[in-house]
Amino acid sequence: MNGGGKPGLRRDTTGEFDFIGESGTQVELQLKSSTGNARIAAAHYSTALEVTNGDRIFFTVSGGSSVLQLTIVSPFAEEEAQLLEPSDGVLLASFKLALHEAILSFTIYGS
């Protein structure tokens, strides 16, 4: 269960991984930014992921430890952004894009 009480991802409170979830669970993640101009240019989780509308990705949680890698682009440096599960509004990560392009990596553990 995620922070909203639904299957999905949640922050790992032990700090060993960024997020944890049940393997086999379908996940939708959305990028939101302060200006609305930041976009996911590429996403990878075991394989390349399709990006929908520049701000959403969908994948199935794999068993064990895997890395979700996102390439985020924005016309504005210093833009603030959030990664969340839009179905229930669970905020997974907040970050500031230091440059116009950032590559972010998150470790996900599927049980």
Steps between C-alpha positions, in 0.01 A plus 500: 500500500620850426448797730145532368414143603498367143740263324782696341828651606586654836815654641732253671530620859813286556694706244633188329291569188320809377165326454347161574197326353347162434648325199247472219325824595419739214629851577427835340732789585454864404747788495369838614711814491474855629461648150335198338776493239721217628462178301617142521718461191585134568427235760656162566401222743646165394408612145422833335160634605254690287440855621141624469433875447857573612409461864378142571653155498349158567683185609467180699705464819765227458603265778822592680697820455474698175585854395254748351691759299334818376640767269320824579527808276379854562552836333558641849792426733417483871150370428335315787336168417315214662454134417165362612244229449211694345229245581514586871734799513777323695814714479806280451775757442560875483809645337645810337639473149840669517545499123277491193547122487532260790536124523343366817531145630273335758545150642180301531466178697219266401399240758 
